[in-house]
Amino acid sequence: MDQQAQEMFLNFILERVQEGKEDEAKEILTENFKKLTEGTFSQEDIQVFLPKMISLLKPEKLEEVAGIVKQFAGEFGL
C-alpha cells in the first residue's frame, strides 16, 4: 500500500471513530502501516488490530468499516 493509499485509509477510519479517540486510532493505524511497509504485518497483527479498532469506532459505522477492512485484507492476502 503506497503512501497515498495509506493516507486515504487513515482519513476514512478517522472520520468514523468516536469523538476523542482519533489520536489513539491514528497511532494504531500508523504502527500497522509501518509493519506493512516493512513486510512484517501478520495475521497475528490483524487479530490484535481489529478488536482495538472496533472499540474506537462509532457503533453506526462498524458495518461500513468492516466491509472496507475485508477488501483491504483481501488485497494483501491476509
Backbone hydrogen bonds in HBPLUS format (Angstrom, degrees):
<---DONOR---> <-ACCEPTOR-->    atom                        ^
c    i                          cat <-CA-CA->   ^        H-A-AA   ^      H-
h    n   atom  resd res      DA  || num        DHA   H-A  angle D-A-AA Bond
n    s   type  num  typ     dist DA aas  dist angle  dist       angle   num
A0006-GLN N   A0002-ASP O   2.95 MM   4  6.24 157.9  2.00 156.4 163.5     1
A0007-GLU N   A0003-GLN O   2.98 MM   4  6.19 156.9  2.03 147.4 153.3     2
A0008-MET N   A0004-GLN O   3.01 MM   4  6.28 155.7  2.07 146.8 153.2     3
A0009-PHE N   A0005-ALA O   2.93 MM   4  6.13 162.6  1.96 151.1 155.6     4
A0010-LEU N   A0006-GLN O   2.82 MM   4  5.98 162.7  1.85 151.7 157.1     5
A0011-ASN N   A0007-GLU O   2.96 MM   4  6.13 166.1  1.98 148.8 152.1     6
A0012-PHE N   A0008-MET O   2.93 MM   4  6.09 156.2  1.99 146.0 153.1     7
A0013-ILE N   A0009-PHE O   2.98 MM   4  6.24 164.7  2.00 154.9 157.6     8
A0014-LEU N   A0010-LEU O   2.87 MM   4  6.06 170.4  1.88 157.3 160.5     9
A0015-GLU N   A0011-ASN O   3.07 MM   4  6.13 146.7  2.18 144.8 151.6    10
A0016-ARG N   A0013-ILE O   2.80 MM   3  5.22 154.5  1.86 114.7 123.6    11
A0058-LYS N   A0016-ARG O   2.94 MM  42  5.99 167.6  1.95 158.9 155.2    12
A0018-GLN N   A0056-LEU O   2.76 MM  38  5.87 168.9  1.77 169.6 166.5    13
A0021-LYS N   A0018-GLN O   3.04 MM   3  5.51 158.7  2.09 138.6 138.7    14
A0025-ALA N   A0021-LYS O   3.04 MM   4  6.26 164.0  2.07 156.9 161.8    15
A0026-LYS N   A0022-GLU O   2.86 MM   4  6.04 161.0  1.90 152.3 157.8    16
A0027-GLU N   A0023-ASP O   2.99 MM   4  6.18 155.7  2.05 146.8 152.9    17
A0028-ILE N   A0024-GLU O   3.08 MM   4  6.35 162.0  2.12 150.4 154.5    18
A0029-LEU N   A0025-ALA O   2.94 MM   4  6.16 169.0  1.95 156.4 159.4    19
A0030-THR N   A0026-LYS O   2.86 MM   4  5.92 162.6  1.89 149.0 154.4    20
A0031-GLU N   A0027-GLU O   3.03 MM   4  6.17 159.0  2.08 146.6 151.9    21
A0032-ASN N   A0028-ILE O   3.11 MM   4  6.38 157.6  2.16 147.3 153.2    22
A0033-PHE N   A0029-LEU O   2.82 MM   4  6.06 153.6  1.89 154.0 161.9    23
A0034-LYS N   A0030-THR O   3.02 MM   4  6.22 153.2  2.10 145.0 151.7    24
A0035-LYS N   A0031-GLU O   3.17 MM   4  6.53 153.7  2.25 142.0 148.5    25
A0036-LEU N   A0032-ASN O   2.93 MM   4  6.21 153.9  2.00 146.3 153.8    26
A0037-THR N   A0033-PHE O   2.91 MM   4  6.16 162.5  1.94 152.8 156.7    27
A0038-GLU N   A0034-LYS O   2.94 MM   4  6.18 152.6  2.02 147.1 154.9    28
A0039-GLY N   A0035-LYS O   2.88 MM   4  5.94 118.4  2.26 137.1 152.7    29
A0040-THR N   A0035-LYS O   2.84 MM   5  4.97 147.5  1.95 149.1 149.4    30
A0039-GLY N   A0036-LEU O   3.09 MM   3  5.01 141.4  2.24  95.0 106.6    31
A0045-ASP N   A0042-SER O   3.08 MM   3  5.10 119.0  2.47  93.8 108.4    32
A0046-ILE N   A0042-SER O   3.18 MM   4  6.62 149.8  2.28 144.5 152.2    33
A0047-GLN N   A0043-GLN O   3.05 MM   4  6.40 154.0  2.12 147.9 154.8    34
A0048-VAL N   A0044-GLU O   3.10 MM   4  6.42 136.7  2.30 144.2 155.2    35
A0048-VAL N   A0045-ASP O   3.24 MM   3  5.19 131.9  2.49  93.9 106.3    36
A0049-PHE N   A0045-ASP O   2.77 MM   4  5.87 161.5  1.80 152.0 158.3    37
A0050-LEU N   A0046-ILE O   2.95 MM   4  5.91 179.4  1.95 156.6 156.7    38
A0053-MET N   A0049-PHE O   2.93 MM   4  6.15 167.8  1.95 164.0 167.7    39
A0054-ILE N   A0050-LEU O   2.87 MM   4  5.98 165.6  1.89 160.4 164.7    40
A0055-SER N   A0051-PRO O   3.13 MM   4  6.21 153.8  2.20 140.8 146.7    41
A0056-LEU N   A0053-MET O   2.99 MM   3  5.14 142.3  2.13 102.6 113.9    42
A0057-LEU N   A0053-MET O   3.14 MM   4  6.35 130.6  2.39 149.3 162.3    43
A0061-LYS N   A0058-LYS O   2.83 MM   3  5.37 161.7  1.87 123.1 129.4    44
A0062-LEU N   A0059-PRO O   3.39 MM   3  5.56 167.7  2.40 108.2 111.7    45
A0065-VAL N   A0061-LYS O   3.01 MM   4  6.19 168.7  2.02 162.4 165.5    46
A0066-ALA N   A0062-LEU O   2.84 MM   4  5.96 158.1  1.88 153.2 160.0    47
A0067-GLY N   A0063-GLU O   3.18 MM   4  6.39 155.5  2.25 146.9 151.4    48
A0068-ILE N   A0064-GLU O   3.37 MM   4  6.71 156.6  2.43 144.3 149.8    49
A0069-VAL N   A0065-VAL O   2.88 MM   4  6.10 163.0  1.90 158.9 163.9    50
A0070-LYS N   A0066-ALA O   2.97 MM   4  6.15 157.7  2.02 148.6 154.1    51
A0071-GLN N   A0067-GLY O   3.15 MM   4  6.34 157.6  2.20 142.3 148.2    52
A0072-PHE N   A0068-ILE O   2.85 MM   4  6.07 162.4  1.88 152.2 157.3    53
A0073-ALA N   A0069-VAL O   2.81 MM   4  5.99 165.0  1.83 153.1 156.7    54
A0074-GLY N   A0070-LYS O   2.95 MM   4  6.06 155.0  2.02 144.9 151.8    55
A0075-GLU N   A0071-GLN O   3.16 MM   4  6.42 146.7  2.27 145.8 153.6    56
A0076-PHE N   A0073-ALA O   3.10 MM   3  5.31 138.5  2.28 101.2 112.7    57
A0078-LEU N   A0073-ALA O   2.93 MM   5  5.04 172.2  1.94 147.9 145.6    58
A0077-GLY N   A0074-GLY O   3.17 MM   3  4.95 162.6  2.20  99.6 104.8    59
